[in-house]
Amino acid sequence: MRALVFDGPERPLRLEERPPPEAGPGEVIVKVAYCGVCGSDLHGTEPGPFQLPSGVVLGHEFAGEVAESAAQGIAVGDRVIGVPLAPCADCGGVAGACRDGLGILCPKTRIVGLAPSAPGAYADYVRLGAPQILPVPQDLPLDAAALAEPLAVGAHAVCLAGPLLGRRVLVQGAGPIGLATVAFAHAAGAGRIVVSEIDPIRRERAAAFGATSLVDPAAEDLAAAFEAAAGGPPETIFECVGVPGMLRAAIDLAAVCGHIVVVGVVRQEDSLLPRIAIRKELNLQFALGYVPRDFALALDLLAKRPELAAAMITARVGFPELPDLFEALRRPNPHGKVLLQPDAMTSPA
């Protein structure tokens, strides 16, 4: 089968032929129809302490059809997505499930596509255990279903935020995770949802997901713009950018007794002034990934709001085109979600 392989930082992904995976007891082989490019893929292939080793096949946001099944209740031809978590050998390897129920929080869990021992879906086929398989609703296209993983991150963040009904919400950043968070905050009944984003195309895209107001923080004072749009300071803030300084800015912006959910991943030291947070009695919640139920929420949302997929997907590319586009995504860009389509016969759409 074909697979795109990471050879090291500052090198483009390399297309190579590899033996296709085989299904062991309780395992399933999925023929990849679409796989999204995630910021985690980009970060993991950059120099630094969190760099992935050479030889990794990336890709953890995918949908496809079952090509081989050695698992009860899952048949060849089933349309599926995968929860990309492979438990450690102590819990049964690929075909098992975390016996402590920690999922992505377990330090021994391997994320498919972000670990050498769990090759991902930048390939024709990917191997999963039966507990990681979820069926795709029959009327949901597979390219839309491939968005379930990033949407699940937004669902999890919103679940961790507590009740949002009627609350004033600020979402910092309108990349795919920010958009997912906006969509679920809207579904949770937030009263006002203000999105702060410097890129004009990304910023305007957020309106389709439920944003009630859009702010360019490079051109406006965010605190004043938010208060003018929402009638007061933000009661709940979702930090979805992940660069130094954003958390401190959120603390400065938040209302008294506000709630900040940190979704963006800062990969270096940052600084903040705890006294400001203490004076406001802020709640600070860090969010990591998802639990399986978040994928069910994501599939349900995609089925109810098909326009979200059309708004989020900005390119579909084949194996030959992805390496160059992957490198281009390291720089500021207006893309929403880029999908690898292994069977694509044309250039980006």
N, C-alpha and C positions, 0 to 999 in steps of 0.2 A: 504494500500500500504506500501511498504518498504521505509524507509528513514534513512539516516545517520545523527545523531544529535550531535551537539557540546554541551558537558556537562561542559566545563570549561577548562582553560589552564592546560597543562600537563596531560590531560586525552585523551585517544584515542576516535575517533568518535564512537558513539554507534548506532548500527542498531536496529531500532524499527518499529513496525507496527503503522501506522497512518491512519485515515480516508482519502480516496482520495479526492482531491479538486473537487468542482462542479463549472460549468460555469454559471455565472450570465449574464445578458444582456450585449452584446458586448464583452464577454470573451471567451477564448479558453482554453481547457485542452490539453496539449501536453504529449504524451507518450514518455518519454526520451529514446533515442537510445544511445546517448553518451553525457558525460559531462566532460569537462576538469577541471583539478586541477590548480588553479591560485595561483600566489604568494600572491594575496590579501587574499585568503582563509587562507593561512598559517599565514600571518601577523595578520589577524583579530582574530586568535585563540591563539595568544601569549600574555603573561602578558604585561600590559602597558596601557597607556591612550586611545588607539584605540581598545582595546579588545572588541569583540562582546559579547553580553549577552548569557548566557546558553540557550539552547533550539533552537538555530538557525539551520536551514537546509541550508547548503552551496550550492554553485553551480550556476554559472552565464554564463558558456561557454557551450552551449548545442544545440543539434539538435535532432529532432524526428519527429513523425507523430501525426497529430491531432486526438485525441481520442473522443473529444466532442467539439461542436462548437455552441455558441449562438451569433455568429457574422456573419453579412452578407458578402458573398464573400469568406468565409473560410469554407472548407468542411472537414468532417471526412476523414482521409486517406491522406490529404495533407502533403507533406514533408516540414518541416519548421525549421527555427531557430528563436530565440527570441532576440530582443534588450532588455537587462535585466534592464529596467528602469521603475519603477512603480510610476507614478505621485502621488502627495499628494491628500488628500481627496478634497481639494479646487478645484482641476482640474479634478475631476472625478474618483479618485481612480485608481484601476488597469486598468479599461477599458478606461480611459481618456488619455489625452496627456497634457503636460505642456503648459498652455495657454500663457506664456511669451516666449516660445520657447527656454528656457534655458537648457532643458534636464538634463544631468548629472551635470551641473553647478548650478542648483537650489538647495539650501540647504535643501529643503523639499522633493526632489526626493529620493525615496527609490531604492536602487540597489537590484534586485532580488538575493537572496542568501546571502546578506550581511545586512539584516534587519529582525527582528523578524516577522514583519507584511507582509513580502514578501518572503515566503519559496522558496528555490532554487531547483536545479535539481540534487542534490545528493539523488534522489528519483525516484520512478517509474513514477510519473506524476508531472507536474508543471503547474501552472495557469498563464495566461497572458491576457492582453487586446489586442484587435484586432490591435491597432496602433503599438504594439510592435512585430507583426508577419511579417516575411519576407519569401517568398517561396524559396525553394532550387531548383536550376536547376536540371532537371530530370536526367542528366548523372553524377551528382556530388554525390559521396557516402556520407552518413550521418556522418561517422567519420571525413571525410575531412571538411564537413560543420560545425562541432563543433569547428573548428579552426577559424571561422569567427570573433569571439569576440576578441581574442588576435591580429589577423591580423588587425582588425579595429583600434586597438590602434596604431599600426605601421602606418596605412594609415593616421590617424589623425595627428600624429607627423610629418610626411612628408609633409602633406598639410600646417601645420603651419610653416614649415621651409622656405617657399617661393621657387622660382625656383631653381632647382638643376641641370639643364642641364649643363653638362661639369664640374661641381664643384668637388673639392676634399673633400671627406666626410669621417669622422671618426665615427664609431659606437662603443661605449664603452659597452661591454657586449654582449654575444651571447646566452642569454636565449631566451625563446619564443618571448618576446617583442623586443629584439634586432634583432632576426631573421626576425620578421615581418617588422621592420624598414628597414633592409637591402633589403628585397624583394621590398618594395615600393620605396626606394631610387634608386634601380636598374631600376624599371619601370619608374621612373621620369627622367631617363637619366643622373644620376650622372656619372661624368667622371671616377673617381677612388673611390672605397669604401673599406676602410681599417677597419678591425674589430679587436679590442683589447679584448682578453679574456684569462684568466689564465688556464681554464680547457681545455686540449687538444682535448677531444672529442667534446665538444661544439664548440671550435674554428674551427675545421675541418668541422663541420656541416654547418658553415656559408657560405662556398664556394658554396654549392648547392643553396643558396638563392641570390647569386649575388655578394658576396665579391670578390674583385680583389686581395686583399692581407690580410694575417693573421699575427697578432703579439701577442706574449706572453709577456705581460708587466712585468712579473716577471723575465724574462730572457733577455729582451732587453730594451734599452732606447726608450720609445715610440715616443718621438719627432723625434729622429734621424731615427728610423725605418719607421715612417710615411713619412718623407721627402724623404727618399731613395725610397720608394714605389710609392709615388704620385708626386714627383717633387716640393714640397713646403709644408708649414704647412696647416692644415685642415681649409677649408673655412666654412664648416658646421660640427658641432659636435652634435651627438645624445647621451645623457648620459642615458643609459638604465640599470645601475647597481643599483643605489639607496642606496649607503652607504656613510657615511661622508667622505669628502675629494675628491670625484669624481668631483664635480662641480668646486672646486678650481683648480683641475688638468686640467679640460677642458678649463678654462680661461687661464691658463698658456700656453696650447697647441695651442689655436686658433690663426688664422691669423688675421692681422689688418682688422677691419670691418667685422670680422667673425660673424657667427650666431650659437648660442648654444641653442639646444632644450632639455629641462630637462624632461625626460620621467620616469626615475626611481624615486621611492618614498622614500625619506629619512624620517624616523619617529622620528628623534631626532634633536637636535640643531646641526648646522654645522657652519663652519666659512670659510670666503674667504677674499681676499684683493681687495676691490673695485677699488683701484687705478690702478691695472693692467688692469682691464676691461675698465676703463675710458680711459687709455692711448691708448688702441686699438680701442676705440669706438665700443665695442662688442654689438651685439643684443642678449639679454637673453630672451628666450621664454619658459614658463612653459606649459606643456601639460597635460590635464586630460581626459582620456578616449576617447570619440568619439561622433560623431553625426550619425544619422541613415544612411546618405549617405555613411559613411565609411564602413558599413556592406555590402552595395551593391558593393563597390569597392573590398572588401575582397572576396565575393562570385565570382565575375568576375575573380579575380586573381587566385583563387583556380581552377576554371573551365579551365582557360588557361594554368595553370602550375600544373598539378596533382602531379608532383614529389615533390612539397613542402610538401604536407601532409605526404607522405611516409618518408620524411627526418625529419619532426618535431615530429611525433608521435612515442614515444619510449616504451609505454606500454599501454595495454588495460586490465583493471581488473574489476572483479565483486565486489559486495557489501562486501563479506567476506574478500577480500584481501586489499581493499582500506585503512582501518584504519592504518594498519602497514606501508604501503607504504607512506601514508600521513605524518606520523611522520618521516619517513626516508628522505623525501624531505626537511625537515627543515635543514638538514646538507648539506654541499657541495656535489654535485652529478652531473653526466654527462647527466641527463635526458633532453629531449626536452619537449614534452607535454605528460603527463599521462592522459588517458581518463578512466573515470568510464563508464562501459558498463553494465547497470542493468540486461540485459538478458544473460550476459556472463556465460558460463558453465565450463570454464576452468581457469587455473591460468594465470598470466601475459604472454602476447605475445610480 
